[in-house]
Amino acid sequence: MQFIRNVRLSSGGEIICFALFNIKSHPSATLVEASTYSLQTVAKLFCNIITWTSHLAAMKSAHVFADSPEKIEVKILDQPIPTPGPNDVVIKVVVSGTNPKDWKLPIYWRGPQGINTGDDIAGYVHMVGKDVTGFRVGDRVAAFHEMTKPWGSFAEYALAWEKATFHIPLHTTFEEAATIPLAAMTAALALFHGLGLPEPWVGDVSQARRDAQAGGVVIYGAASAVGAFAIKLLKRASIHPIIAVAGRGIPFVETIIDRSKGDTVIDYRGGEKAVVDSLKAAIPSGQKLLYAFDAVSENGSYQNIVQALDPRGNLALILPGLTGEGIPPTVNWGMTSVSTVHGSPFDLGDFGYAWFRLFTLGLKEGWLSGHPYEVLPGGLGSVQKGLENLRDGKASAVKYVYRIAETEGL
């Protein structure tokens, strides 16, 4: 037997194995499906050995313990390599991204302690479930891991839904790809589901498009990964002017907006009054500001926005648990929950499936790119430093990523 062409596993361990046989007693044997060939038993036994060995193999995985913002501890533990369910993909992680929620989850949102909170995966497909049709072993991919579930991205191997996995072109590095999944999907959900703005393929028949092009769209926190992806997606949808709000990251924001189409940047560091006055001044004369996405949603950000937003405008926020204090009752506002692409608290799985595949197209065609990133050396050993830097507000216009192979002991 020369090699196994592909292995597909169900959650219960049932195997369909496609093998290339070179056995002297069967010189005519070629690529066959084991389930229909007379060598079925041999192939299944061989595949079961591979599966059993893989499942028993240990991998390194970083787990977050945090009782308070001052007490963040990351422990690197030995864990078994995950086994995919029917519609899952196991990915050998080359680079993991990180997000502010990775340290906030166990503290502010009462998430479980001691879990691998990483969700941004970039690497190679290692194994696929029996019903997976879009990926093969060896494919270069990025994926959004299901939040709070086992087998996150801070590990040698991670688990993702097929729906939340997407191909990455050869010219896209794993470092760049690891900045995309959670943040870009959050931006897409906020704009095209939360605010109800028309997606790129919707033509000028959309009243929402006409309203947004007349009065503009505010992106508060434009230098953050989520805010920057929102700007890129608005540009793809041909919606301008974009009224961006940022601070230290303004030089970066200037590189992604289009001033020739009326886009502008407001510096929030001037204080509340200056921000509100600047927001009002940025609205095209005689028009109404009907759309705003607050990618910060703290420290008075959305209270500033609503002072310029039309009383019947639309506002998308990003942090869970907000009460909407200070938002006029006539404003249509809501939270952006990226977990909806995994079916919670409601199911937007089809939305996620469609947009993750559009991310592949965007990377290929150039209208989408990753966020600026900084590689923290040391692999999983630097996860704690990254989380502490995020807690301390040191990241501006940058995402922290980790090359797993740099982990000590690997």
Secondary structure, DSSP 8 states (H G I E B T S, - for coil): --EEEEEEE-TT--EEEEEE--BTTBTT--EEEGGGSTTHHHHHHHHHHHHHHHHH-EEEEEEEEEEETTEEEEEEEEEE-----TTEEEEEEEEEE--THHHHHHHHS---TTB----EEEEEEEEEETT--S--TT-EEEEE--TTSSS-SSBSEEEEEGGGEEE--TTS-HHHHTTSHHHHHHHHHIIIIIS----TT--TT-HHHHHHHHH-EEEETTTSHHHHHHHHHHHHTT---EEEEESTTHHHHHHHS-GGGT-EEEEGGG-HHHHHHHHHHHS-TT----EEEESS--TTHHHHHHTTS-TT-EEEE-STT---TT--TTSEEEE--GGGGGTSSS--HHHHHHHHHHHHHHHHHTS-----EEE-TTGGGGHHHHHHHHHTT--SS-EEEEEGGGSTT-
